[in-house]
Amino acid sequence: LCYKPCQANYTGVGPVCWENCPPGWDDTGATCMIPEKIISANNSACPWYDECGEGLAKGCSNCPPNQGYHDDGCTCRRPMQSFDKKSYGRGVGVPMVCKPDEQEQAGLCYPLCPNGSVGDGPVCWDPCPASNPVHCAGTMCGVPGFSCTQEVEDDLNGILQTVVACSKPDDVEKCVADIGKDAKLFEMDGICSGP
């Protein structure tokens, strides 16, 4: 489906536009979050008898300024922060419409095939000749009444038998000849057009 674009600083997910998280915040779906973080405090100004500034030398440790840290003495802690993202609906959408020089298949637009070829997704197949007018399995053409399923099954079984036989060839020349025969299988028996 096609939807209206979302307004600035929003991202579309189906029929809903969600607010983008500010830089440095994690996007967790419906919320934005900064996880809790604990770092070591700067205790260089604290005396040896109160290394964290929690007793007699209170206030000698410090945390990075303006970053939301709380001084806990030996450590600086920034608590987790989160907020719910704003959202709004942008309608149910409308079906996609392809351009005049395109065709729709399975919800996608593809360029029209040239010279009367038949489109099947991103592939254009040449039309079958009048002598074998039945289009089958993309590359195959046959006479009316022949079984596409049986033809493909027989061809694949022949190729599989050759592969198995060639896995331990006694005669390399025979194996190579069988592979060549299987490669031309779709041109045999009037199944396909082509040289």
Salt bridges, closest charged atoms under 4 A:
ASP27 OD1 - LYS85 NZ 2.97
ASP72 OD2 - ARG77 NE 2.99
ASP178 OD2 - LYS174 NZ 2.98
